[in-house]
Amino acid sequence: MKYVLFYELAADGLAKVAEQLPGHQRRMATFHAAGTLLMAGPYGAPPVGALAIFTTREAAEEFVKEDPFVVHGVVSTYTIQDWAEALAS
């Protein structure tokens, strides 16, 4: 089982991305180095949100607690969904 974190971009979120991106990237790097964040990235063109795949629900929940994108309103809402991986390499 994996856990997918979905972010929805706030109406004024794109204007805030540049300022909050370095802290967000540091947080992603920390969780990735720990092995709990497998992959992440925006979706839509232009972006309307982002998703990240975690190895545990606890890691996903811990990530959002202090993610600058959440803390500073880049995203309007987020959800964490269980994901039953059907095909793995």
PAFI-401907 format. One record per residue (C-alpha): residue number from 0; residue in three letters; x, y, z. Coordinates in nm, 3 decimals, m for minus. Layout:
<r><num>NUM</num><residu>ALA</residu><u>X</u><v>Y</v><w>Z</w></r>
...
This chain:
<r><num>0</num><residu>MET</residu><u>0.000</u><v>0.000</v><w>0.000</w></r>
<r><num>1</num><residu>LYS</residu><u>0.116</u><v>0.351</v><w>m0.083</w></r>
<r><num>2</num><residu>TYR</residu><u>m0.038</u><v>0.688</v><w>0.004</w></r>
<r><num>3</num><residu>VAL</residu><u>m0.102</u><v>0.966</v><w>m0.246</w></r>
<r><num>4</num><residu>LEU</residu><u>m0.108</u><v>1.327</v><w>m0.131</w></r>
<r><num>5</num><residu>PHE</residu><u>m0.312</u><v>1.551</v><w>m0.363</w></r>
<r><num>6</num><residu>TYR</residu><u>m0.271</u><v>1.928</v><w>m0.350</w></r>
<r><num>7</num><residu>GLU</residu><u>m0.514</u><v>2.174</v><w>m0.511</w></r>
<r><num>8</num><residu>LEU</residu><u>m0.354</u><v>2.504</v><w>m0.606</w></r>
<r><num>9</num><residu>ALA</residu><u>m0.506</u><v>2.811</v><w>m0.438</w></r>
<r><num>10</num><residu>ALA</residu><u>m0.653</u><v>3.079</v><w>m0.665</w></r>
<r><num>11</num><residu>ASP</residu><u>m0.348</u><v>3.298</v><w>m0.598</w></r>
<r><num>12</num><residu>GLY</residu><u>m0.112</u><v>3.004</v><w>m0.546</w></r>
<r><num>13</num><residu>LEU</residu><u>0.102</u><v>3.049</v><w>m0.857</w></r>
<r><num>14</num><residu>ALA</residu><u>0.196</u><v>3.397</v><w>m0.737</w></r>
<r><num>15</num><residu>LYS</residu><u>0.330</u><v>3.243</v><w>m0.413</w></r>
<r><num>16</num><residu>VAL</residu><u>0.519</u><v>2.947</v><w>m0.559</w></r>
<r><num>17</num><residu>ALA</residu><u>0.852</u><v>3.120</v><w>m0.629</w></r>
<r><num>18</num><residu>GLU</residu><u>0.888</u><v>3.247</v><w>m0.273</w></r>
<r><num>19</num><residu>GLN</residu><u>0.792</u><v>2.915</v><w>m0.110</w></r>
<r><num>20</num><residu>LEU</residu><u>0.955</u><v>2.673</v><w>m0.356</w></r>
<r><num>21</num><residu>PRO</residu><u>1.301</u><v>2.652</v><w>m0.192</w></r>
<r><num>22</num><residu>GLY</residu><u>1.156</u><v>2.548</v><w>0.144</w></r>
<r><num>23</num><residu>HIS</residu><u>0.914</u><v>2.308</v><w>m0.024</w></r>
<r><num>24</num><residu>GLN</residu><u>1.200</u><v>2.149</v><w>m0.221</w></r>
<r><num>25</num><residu>ARG</residu><u>1.413</u><v>2.111</v><w>0.094</w></r>
<r><num>26</num><residu>ARG</residu><u>1.124</u><v>1.937</v><w>0.266</w></r>
<r><num>27</num><residu>MET</residu><u>1.075</u><v>1.703</v><w>m0.029</w></r>
<r><num>28</num><residu>ALA</residu><u>1.447</u><v>1.624</v><w>m0.035</w></r>
<r><num>29</num><residu>THR</residu><u>1.444</u><v>1.538</v><w>0.336</w></r>
<r><num>30</num><residu>PHE</residu><u>1.153</u><v>1.296</v><w>0.301</w></r>
<r><num>31</num><residu>HIS</residu><u>1.296</u><v>1.149</v><w>m0.020</w></r>
<r><num>32</num><residu>ALA</residu><u>1.635</u><v>1.090</v><w>0.146</w></r>
<r><num>33</num><residu>ALA</residu><u>1.454</u><v>0.913</v><w>0.431</w></r>
<r><num>34</num><residu>GLY</residu><u>1.289</u><v>0.685</v><w>0.174</w></r>
<r><num>35</num><residu>THR</residu><u>0.932</u><v>0.787</v><w>0.260</w></r>
<r><num>36</num><residu>LEU</residu><u>0.864</u><v>1.014</v><w>m0.042</w></r>
<r><num>37</num><residu>LEU</residu><u>0.889</u><v>0.817</v><w>m0.366</w></r>
<r><num>38</num><residu>MET</residu><u>0.793</u><v>1.079</v><w>m0.624</w></r>
<r><num>39</num><residu>ALA</residu><u>0.614</u><v>1.411</v><w>m0.655</w></r>
<r><num>40</num><residu>GLY</residu><u>0.520</u><v>1.675</v><w>m0.906</w></r>
<r><num>41</num><residu>PRO</residu><u>0.259</u><v>1.915</v><w>m1.042</w></r>
<r><num>42</num><residu>TYR</residu><u>m0.019</u><v>1.821</v><w>m1.281</w></r>
<r><num>43</num><residu>GLY</residu><u>m0.209</u><v>2.024</v><w>m1.539</w></r>
<r><num>44</num><residu>ALA</residu><u>m0.087</u><v>2.281</v><w>m1.786</w></r>
<r><num>45</num><residu>PRO</residu><u>m0.077</u><v>2.535</v><w>m1.638</w></r>
<r><num>46</num><residu>PRO</residu><u>m0.052</u><v>2.355</v><w>m1.302</w></r>
<r><num>47</num><residu>VAL</residu><u>m0.375</u><v>2.315</v><w>m1.106</w></r>
<r><num>48</num><residu>GLY</residu><u>m0.233</u><v>2.091</v><w>m0.837</w></r>
<r><num>49</num><residu>ALA</residu><u>0.032</u><v>1.842</v><w>m0.744</w></r>
<r><num>50</num><residu>LEU</residu><u>0.062</u><v>1.492</v><w>m0.611</w></r>
<r><num>51</num><residu>ALA</residu><u>0.318</u><v>1.301</v><w>m0.410</w></r>
<r><num>52</num><residu>ILE</residu><u>0.346</u><v>0.931</v><w>m0.334</w></r>
<r><num>53</num><residu>PHE</residu><u>0.452</u><v>0.827</v><w>0.016</w></r>
<r><num>54</num><residu>THR</residu><u>0.533</u><v>0.490</v><w>0.168</w></r>
<r><num>55</num><residu>THR</residu><u>0.322</u><v>0.555</v><w>0.481</w></r>
<r><num>56</num><residu>ARG</residu><u>0.020</u><v>0.766</v><w>0.570</w></r>
<r><num>57</num><residu>GLU</residu><u>0.215</u><v>0.898</v><w>0.869</w></r>
<r><num>58</num><residu>ALA</residu><u>0.489</u><v>1.032</v><w>0.641</w></r>
<r><num>59</num><residu>ALA</residu><u>0.233</u><v>1.206</v><w>0.419</w></r>
<r><num>60</num><residu>GLU</residu><u>0.062</u><v>1.360</v><w>0.723</w></r>
<r><num>61</num><residu>GLU</residu><u>0.396</u><v>1.472</v><w>0.870</w></r>
<r><num>62</num><residu>PHE</residu><u>0.499</u><v>1.623</v><w>0.535</w></r>
<r><num>63</num><residu>VAL</residu><u>0.195</u><v>1.850</v><w>0.509</w></r>
<r><num>64</num><residu>LYS</residu><u>0.221</u><v>1.974</v><w>0.870</w></r>
<r><num>65</num><residu>GLU</residu><u>0.514</u><v>2.202</v><w>0.791</w></r>
<r><num>66</num><residu>ASP</residu><u>0.521</u><v>2.216</v><w>0.411</w></r>
<r><num>67</num><residu>PRO</residu><u>0.563</u><v>2.583</v><w>0.311</w></r>
<r><num>68</num><residu>PHE</residu><u>0.310</u><v>2.530</v><w>0.032</w></r>
<r><num>69</num><residu>VAL</residu><u>0.045</u><v>2.445</v><w>0.294</w></r>
<r><num>70</num><residu>VAL</residu><u>0.159</u><v>2.685</v><w>0.566</w></r>
<r><num>71</num><residu>HIS</residu><u>0.174</u><v>2.986</v><w>0.329</w></r>
<r><num>72</num><residu>GLY</residu><u>m0.136</u><v>2.918</v><w>0.119</w></r>
<r><num>73</num><residu>VAL</residu><u>0.011</u><v>2.801</v><w>m0.211</w></r>
<r><num>74</num><residu>VAL</residu><u>m0.240</u><v>2.517</v><w>m0.195</w></r>
<r><num>75</num><residu>SER</residu><u>m0.603</u><v>2.560</v><w>m0.097</w></r>
<r><num>76</num><residu>THR</residu><u>m0.674</u><v>2.202</v><w>0.009</w></r>
<r><num>77</num><residu>TYR</residu><u>m0.510</u><v>1.865</v><w>0.029</w></r>
<r><num>78</num><residu>THR</residu><u>m0.621</u><v>1.505</v><w>0.065</w></r>
<r><num>79</num><residu>ILE</residu><u>m0.437</u><v>1.182</v><w>0.138</w></r>
<r><num>80</num><residu>GLN</residu><u>m0.570</u><v>0.870</v><w>m0.033</w></r>
<r><num>81</num><residu>ASP</residu><u>m0.475</u><v>0.504</v><w>0.006</w></r>
<r><num>82</num><residu>TRP</residu><u>m0.337</u><v>0.365</v><w>m0.317</w></r>
<r><num>83</num><residu>ALA</residu><u>m0.322</u><v>m0.006</v><w>m0.392</w></r>
<r><num>84</num><residu>GLU</residu><u>m0.031</u><v>m0.022</v><w>m0.634</w></r>
<r><num>85</num><residu>ALA</residu><u>m0.121</u><v>m0.266</v><w>m0.912</w></r>
<r><num>86</num><residu>LEU</residu><u>0.195</u><v>m0.257</v><w>m1.125</w></r>
<r><num>87</num><residu>ALA</residu><u>0.543</u><v>m0.198</v><w>m0.991</w></r>
<r><num>88</num><residu>SER</residu><u>0.880</u><v>m0.214</v><w>m1.156</w></r>
